[in-house]
Amino acid sequence: MLRLSALFSCWLLLSVMQLCAAERPNILLILVDDLKPALGCYGDPLAKSPNIDSLATRSIRFDLAYCNQAVCAPSRFTLMLGAHSTSTGLYGLGSRLRDVVPDAVTMPQYFARYGYHTESLGKVFHIGHGNLGDPDSFSVPHFKDKVIEYVDPASTGGQLTREEAFFENRMLGAIGTLPRGAAFESPVVDDDAYADGRVAMETVQRLKAAKKRRDEQRIPFFMAVGFARPHLPFSVPKKYWDLHDPSQFILAKHQALPVGSPPVAGKRGGEITNYLPVPERGPLDPDLQRQLIHGYYASTSYVDAQIGKVLQELDRLELSSNTIVVLWGDHGFHLGDLGIWTKHTNYEQATRIPLLISAPGVTAANSSTRQLAESVDLFPTLAELAALPAPQVPQPLDGKSLVPVLKNSEARVREHAFHAYPNARLGRAIRTERFRFVEWRRTDEKEEDAALELYDYELDPLETRNYASELPEVVAELRQKLRQYPAPVDPRANNRKPGPKPQP
């Protein structure tokens, strides 16, 4: 009798969970690699991004959203865990989630607990540099495709290139012996000649299946879709290059590091030097700079078109009214400003990201906010939007729900954003609406021995000088905010670096 009662209780609980799940919204999480707010909806006059701009008209746009670390793998960990890299120790490109935080519950795992079918396509977790992603996070196997890809044989000379090897976890101990691939190509090919086109096509099919599953079994979906461009190489069909007039692109106005900035904060070379015809040392000539900027914008236009295919299918299937859509860039991208290319810094161009959230019945269409937001905020935000319990997970949950801001763009849930970057020393940063303060020190160094940066975006939006010595009162105020954070995990503990050190 007791056994029958227990079985009935289990059946009843399962039935209630299924009933609740049937009423919950779907989640479509669109992740874009290396995408900064170089978009029409963010006021960039040179961008050709009609589909993302259209999404913005039915979303709230966060104008001051920041990643928590401007490196692909750690940034995606912060998103999926709701935890800062300084809380978990997941700082490196090669850091493996289950080696470092074995019991972690990721965002999709949390949603699966409440009846969601979870799946991922394209670049969601970072796979490469010794990192294997996280298959445990999803209900079905990950749909993987390339990040580094070429169509024109001349771009590789028919050989495995350095960046291809990194992203395919091949020859990691001999990267320096491999040739460099082209930084860009523009063949006359269809969109699906490259991975993002294939990911969009597969996502369309997955949405059809998700619609059928929801209609027949009342199961909502959590679908994470990751696009690779505008990550290098800028390999996209020629028609997207032709959308842009290269003469319109203006080179970065300020190409020197900030006056008074500590050497640990700067960057020269790095990832960009793994591509031809970029010189392995020294500055880039103006023509090459303009070609790279052109390639970045062409790649953004290409990925915009792929995102458009996904959103159009969502509308065609009549799923938009009960699907929360998030568009998120994993970090920004330097295009010659401060003399820096790509990411891997604590500066504005590397850390500021686009963030659009469309939550039917909650967000006001075509709205915007100056609420400072972090990647870690999306875990608790989406859980609350889906009416799930506030996440109680083994890892630290550093994010704050942005739902009050989604309901009222003037509401505020945090006064600053936090981010970090590990170099020879760990740089932890506080970004307010006006200032960014960065403290660079190793975990075994005293506070008084740290190198400091302070930037004033009201007086100096291009970060031309470090104001730390000139504004000691601001430094003291922001340093006090930094002290409120837990002591960071030492970056030297878990930062896997297979083969030669990944370029900082």
C-alpha positions in Angstrom: 0.0 0.0 0.0 2.8 2.4 0.9 4.6 1.5 -2.3 1.4 2.3 -4.3 1.1 5.6 -2.5 4.7 6.5 -3.2 4.3 5.7 -6.9 1.1 7.8 -7.0 3.0 10.7 -5.4 5.8 10.5 -7.9 3.3 10.3 -10.8 1.4 13.3 -9.4 4.6 15.3 -9.0 5.7 14.5 -12.6 2.3 15.4 -13.9 2.4 18.8 -12.1 5.9 19.5 -13.5 4.8 18.7 -17.0 1.7 20.9 -16.6 3.9 23.8 -15.4 6.4 23.2 -18.1 3.7 23.4 -20.7 2.8 26.9 -19.7 6.4 28.2 -19.6 8.0 30.2 -22.4 10.6 28.8 -24.8 14.1 30.2 -24.6 16.1 31.0 -27.8 19.6 32.1 -26.8 21.6 33.5 -29.8 25.3 33.8 -29.1 27.6 35.6 -31.5 31.4 35.3 -31.3 33.5 38.5 -31.1 30.4 40.8 -31.8 30.7 44.2 -30.3 27.9 46.8 -30.7 28.9 47.6 -34.2 25.2 47.4 -35.3 22.6 49.7 -36.7 20.4 49.4 -33.6 23.4 50.7 -31.5 23.8 53.7 -33.8 26.7 52.5 -36.0 26.1 54.3 -39.4 28.3 51.9 -41.3 26.7 48.6 -40.0 24.4 46.6 -42.3 22.5 44.6 -39.7 18.8 44.7 -40.7 17.8 41.5 -39.0 19.4 42.2 -35.6 18.0 45.8 -35.9 14.6 44.3 -36.4 15.0 42.1 -33.3 15.9 45.3 -31.4 12.5 46.8 -32.3 10.8 44.2 -30.3 13.4 44.0 -27.5 15.0 46.0 -24.8 18.5 47.1 -25.7 21.1 47.3 -23.1 23.5 50.1 -23.9 26.0 49.4 -21.1 26.3 45.6 -21.1 29.7 44.0 -20.4 31.2 40.6 -20.6 32.9 39.3 -17.5 36.1 38.3 -19.3 37.1 39.2 -22.8 38.1 35.7 -23.8 35.9 33.2 -25.7 35.9 30.2 -23.3 35.7 32.1 -20.0 33.1 34.5 -21.2 30.8 31.6 -22.2 31.4 29.9 -18.8 30.3 33.0 -17.0 27.1 33.1 -19.1 26.3 29.5 -18.6 27.2 29.3 -14.9 26.1 32.8 -13.8 29.5 32.9 -12.0 32.5 35.2 -12.5 35.8 33.6 -13.7 37.3 35.0 -10.5 34.8 32.8 -8.5 35.4 29.6 -10.4 38.9 29.8 -11.7 37.8 29.2 -15.2 40.1 31.8 -16.8 41.7 30.0 -19.7 40.9 29.0 -23.3 41.8 25.4 -22.4 40.0 25.4 -19.0 37.7 22.4 -18.7 34.5 23.0 -16.8 34.1 19.5 -15.2 37.8 19.4 -14.2 37.5 22.7 -12.3 33.9 22.8 -11.1 32.7 19.2 -11.5 29.4 19.6 -9.8 28.4 22.8 -11.6 24.8 23.2 -12.8 24.8 25.1 -16.1 21.8 27.3 -17.2 20.5 24.6 -19.7 20.9 21.9 -17.0 18.8 24.0 -14.6 16.1 24.5 -17.2 16.1 20.8 -18.0 15.2 20.1 -14.3 11.9 21.9 -15.0 10.9 20.0 -18.1 12.7 21.9 -20.8 14.2 20.1 -23.8 17.7 21.6 -24.1 19.9 21.7 -27.2 22.8 23.6 -28.6 24.1 24.3 -32.1 27.3 26.0 -33.4 29.6 27.8 -31.1 28.0 27.7 -27.6 30.7 26.5 -25.2 34.2 27.1 -26.6 35.6 23.9 -28.1 39.3 24.1 -29.0 42.7 24.9 -27.3 42.3 21.7 -25.3 38.7 22.6 -24.3 36.0 20.0 -25.0 32.9 22.1 -24.2 30.3 20.6 -21.9 28.2 17.7 -23.4 26.5 17.2 -20.0 24.7 20.6 -20.4 22.2 19.5 -23.1 19.5 16.9 -23.6 20.8 15.8 -27.0 24.3 15.8 -28.6 25.7 19.2 -29.6 25.5 20.2 -33.3 29.1 21.2 -33.9 30.6 23.0 -36.8 33.7 24.9 -37.7 34.9 28.2 -36.3 38.0 28.6 -38.5 37.0 27.8 -42.0 38.1 28.5 -45.6 36.6 27.8 -49.0 39.4 29.2 -51.2 42.4 26.7 -51.2 44.8 29.6 -51.6 43.8 30.8 -48.1 45.6 27.8 -46.5 47.9 26.4 -49.2 46.1 23.1 -48.6 47.7 22.7 -45.1 46.4 22.7 -41.6 46.8 26.2 -40.2 47.6 27.4 -36.7 44.1 28.6 -35.8 42.4 25.5 -37.4 44.6 23.3 -35.3 43.7 25.3 -32.1 40.0 25.0 -32.7 40.2 21.3 -33.8 42.3 20.3 -30.8 45.0 19.0 -33.1 48.8 19.4 -32.8 48.4 21.6 -29.8 52.0 21.0 -28.8 53.3 22.2 -32.2 51.2 25.1 -33.2 54.2 27.3 -33.9 55.4 24.9 -36.6 52.2 25.3 -38.6 51.5 27.8 -41.4 49.3 30.9 -40.9 45.9 31.0 -42.7 44.4 34.0 -44.5 42.8 36.7 -42.3 40.0 37.1 -44.8 38.5 35.7 -48.1 35.5 36.6 -50.1 34.5 33.9 -52.6 31.3 33.8 -54.6 29.5 31.1 -52.7 26.2 30.4 -51.0 25.8 31.1 -47.3 25.9 27.5 -46.3 29.5 27.2 -47.7 30.4 28.4 -44.3 29.5 27.0 -40.9 27.1 29.8 -39.8 24.9 29.2 -42.8 24.8 25.5 -42.0 24.0 26.3 -38.3 21.1 28.5 -39.4 19.8 25.8 -41.6 19.9 23.2 -38.9 18.4 25.6 -36.4 15.4 26.1 -38.7 14.9 22.3 -38.7 15.3 22.1 -34.9 12.7 24.8 -34.5 10.2 22.8 -36.6 10.8 19.8 -34.4 10.5 21.9 -31.3 7.2 23.3 -32.5 5.9 19.7 -33.0 7.2 18.6 -29.6 5.5 21.5 -27.9 2.2 21.0 -29.7 2.1 17.2 -29.1 3.9 16.7 -25.8 3.7 20.2 -24.3 7.5 20.4 -23.8 9.1 23.9 -24.0 12.6 24.3 -25.5 15.8 25.9 -24.4 17.8 26.3 -27.6 21.3 27.9 -27.6 22.5 28.8 -31.1 26.0 30.0 -31.5 27.4 31.8 -34.6 31.2 32.1 -35.3 31.5 35.2 -37.4 32.7 37.9 -37.0 35.5 35.9 -35.3 38.5 35.7 -37.5 39.1 34.7 -40.3 36.7 37.1 -42.0 35.7 34.4 -44.4 32.2 35.2 -45.8 30.6 35.2 -49.2 31.5 38.1 -51.5 28.0 39.6 -51.5 28.4 40.6 -47.8 31.7 42.4 -48.6 29.9 44.1 -51.5 27.4 45.6 -49.1 30.0 48.0 -47.8 32.0 50.8 -49.3 35.6 50.4 -48.0 36.3 54.1 -48.5 33.8 54.8 -45.8 35.8 53.0 -43.1 37.8 55.4 -40.9 40.8 54.0 -39.1 40.9 54.2 -35.3 41.6 57.8 -34.3 43.8 56.9 -31.3 46.3 54.1 -31.9 48.6 54.5 -28.9 48.1 52.9 -25.5 46.7 55.2 -22.9 49.2 57.7 -21.4 50.2 56.4 -18.0 48.8 53.0 -18.4 50.7 50.1 -16.8 52.5 47.7 -19.3 50.5 44.8 -18.0 47.3 46.3 -19.3 48.4 46.8 -22.9 48.5 44.5 -25.8 50.4 44.2 -29.1 50.1 41.4 -31.6 48.4 38.3 -30.2 45.7 36.3 -32.0 45.8 38.6 -35.1 49.4 37.6 -35.9 48.3 34.0 -36.6 46.8 35.3 -39.9 48.3 36.4 -43.2 49.1 39.1 -44.4 49.3 40.5 -40.8 53.0 41.1 -39.9 54.1 38.9 -36.9 55.7 42.0 -35.4 55.1 45.7 -35.8 52.2 47.9 -36.8 49.7 47.2 -39.5 49.8 49.5 -42.6 46.6 51.6 -43.2 45.5 49.6 -46.2 45.6 46.3 -44.3 43.8 48.0 -41.3 41.0 49.1 -43.7 40.7 45.6 -45.2 40.4 44.1 -41.7 37.7 46.6 -40.6 35.9 45.9 -43.9 36.1 42.2 -43.1 34.7 42.6 -39.7 31.7 44.6 -40.9 31.1 42.1 -43.8 31.2 39.2 -41.4 28.7 41.0 -39.1 26.4 41.4 -42.1 26.8 37.8 -43.0 25.9 36.6 -39.4 23.0 39.1 -39.3 21.6 37.3 -42.4 21.9 33.9 -40.7 20.2 35.2 -37.6 17.4 36.6 -39.8 16.7 33.1 -41.2 16.3 31.8 -37.6 14.0 34.7 -36.5 11.9 34.4 -39.6 11.3 30.7 -39.0 10.4 31.5 -35.4 7.8 33.9 -36.7 6.6 31.5 -39.4 6.0 28.8 -36.8 4.1 31.2 -34.7 6.5 30.7 -31.8 7.4 34.3 -31.2 4.6 35.1 -28.9 5.8 32.5 -26.3 9.6 32.5 -26.9 12.1 34.7 -25.0 14.8 35.7 -27.5 18.2 36.9 -26.3 21.0 38.1 -28.5 24.4 38.2 -26.7 27.9 38.9 -27.9 30.6 37.0 -25.9 32.9 40.0 -25.8 33.9 43.0 -27.9 36.6 43.5 -30.5 39.4 46.0 -31.0 39.8 47.3 -34.5 43.0 49.2 -34.2 41.9 51.5 -31.3 44.8 51.9 -28.8 46.8 50.0 -31.5 45.1 46.8 -30.4 43.3 44.1 -32.5 40.9 41.4 -31.4 40.1 41.1 -27.7 42.0 40.0 -24.5 42.1 43.3 -22.7 40.1 45.1 -20.0 39.5 48.1 -22.3 36.1 49.3 -23.5 36.2 47.9 -27.0 37.0 44.4 -25.7 34.5 44.3 -22.8 31.3 46.1 -24.0 28.9 43.8 -25.7 25.5 43.9 -27.4 22.6 42.5 -25.4 19.0 42.4 -26.6 16.2 40.7 -24.7 12.7 40.2 -26.1 10.4 38.7 -23.5 6.7 38.8 -24.8 4.4 40.4 -22.2 7.3 41.8 -20.2 9.7 43.9 -22.3 8.5 47.1 -24.1 9.2 47.0 -27.8 12.0 49.1 -29.1 13.1 50.2 -25.6 16.6 50.8 -24.2 18.3 51.1 -20.9 21.5 52.4 -19.4 21.4 49.8 -16.7 24.9 48.3 -16.4 24.6 44.6 -17.1 26.9 41.6 -17.0 26.9 38.2 -18.7 26.3 36.5 -15.4 23.0 38.3 -15.1 21.3 36.2 -17.8 21.1 33.0 -15.8 18.9 34.4 -12.9 17.1 36.7 -15.4 15.9 33.9 -17.7 15.0 31.7 -14.7 12.8 34.4 -13.3 11.2 35.1 -16.7 10.4 31.4 -17.0 8.8 31.4 -13.5 11.5 28.9 -12.3 12.6 29.1 -8.7 15.6 31.3 -8.1 18.6 29.1 -8.9 20.2 27.3 -6.0 23.3 25.8 -7.6 26.7 24.4 -6.4 28.8 27.2 -8.0 28.6 30.8 -6.8 25.8 32.7 -8.5 27.2 36.2 -9.1 24.5 37.4 -11.4 21.5 39.6 -10.6 18.1 39.3 -12.2 17.4 42.1 -14.7 13.7 41.4 -14.8 12.9 44.7 -12.9 14.7 46.5 -15.7 12.9 44.6 -18.4 9.7 45.8 -16.9 10.9 49.4 -16.4 13.9 50.6 -18.3 14.6 53.2 -15.6 14.8 50.6 -12.8 18.2 49.7 -11.4 19.4 46.5 -9.9 23.2 47.2 -9.9 25.3 50.3 -9.9 28.3 48.9 -11.7 29.6 46.0 -13.7 32.5 43.8 -12.8 35.0 42.1 -15.2 38.5 40.7 -15.1 41.4 39.7 -17.3 44.3 37.6 -16.2 47.7 38.6 -17.7 51.0 38.5 -15.9 48.8 40.0 -13.1 45.1 39.7 -12.6 43.2 42.8 -13.6 39.9 43.2 -11.8 37.7 46.0 -13.0 34.7 48.1 -11.8 32.8 49.8 -14.6 30.3 52.5 -13.6 28.4 54.6 -16.1 31.2 57.2 -16.1 34.4 55.4 -15.0 36.3 52.2 -15.2 38.8 51.4 -12.4 41.2 48.5 -12.8 43.4 47.0 -10.2 46.2 44.8 -11.5 47.8 42.5 -8.9 48.6 38.8 -8.3 46.7 37.0 -5.6 49.9 36.9 -3.5 50.6 40.6 -3.8 49.6 43.3 -1.4 47.0 45.9 -2.4 49.5 48.7 -2.1 51.7 47.1 -4.7 49.0 46.9 -7.4 49.1 48.8 -10.7 46.0 51.0 -11.1 44.0 52.4 -14.0 41.2 54.8 -14.1 39.3 56.0 -17.2 36.8 58.8 -17.5 34.4 58.1 -20.3 32.7 61.5 -20.0 35.9 63.4 -20.5 37.9 60.9 -22.5 35.8 58.2 -24.3 38.8 57.0 -26.3 40.8 56.0 -23.2 43.8 58.2 -24.2 45.0 58.6 -20.6 45.1 56.9 -17.2 43.6 59.2 -14.6 44.4 57.1 -11.6 47.0 59.5 -10.2 44.8 62.5 -10.9 41.6 61.4 -9.3 42.5 59.7 -6.1 39.0 60.2 -4.6 37.4 58.3 -7.4 40.0 55.6 -7.1 39.3 55.2 -3.4 35.6 55.0 -4.0 35.8 52.4 -6.7 38.5 50.4 -5.0 36.2 50.1 -2.0 33.6 48.6 -4.3 36.2 46.1 -5.6 37.0 45.1 -2.0 33.4 43.9 -1.6 34.1 41.0 -4.0 35.4 37.7 -2.7 39.1 37.0 -3.0 39.7 35.8 -6.6 40.7 32.2 -7.4 44.4 32.3 -8.4 44.5 32.2 -12.3 47.6 30.1 -12.1 45.6 27.2 -10.5 43.4 26.0 -13.4 44.4 27.8 -16.5 45.1 25.0 -18.9 47.5 26.1 -21.7 48.2 23.2 -24.1 51.2 23.6 -26.2 52.5 27.1 -26.6 50.9 29.8 -24.5 47.7 31.0 -26.2 48.3 34.6 -27.3 47.1 37.0 -24.6 
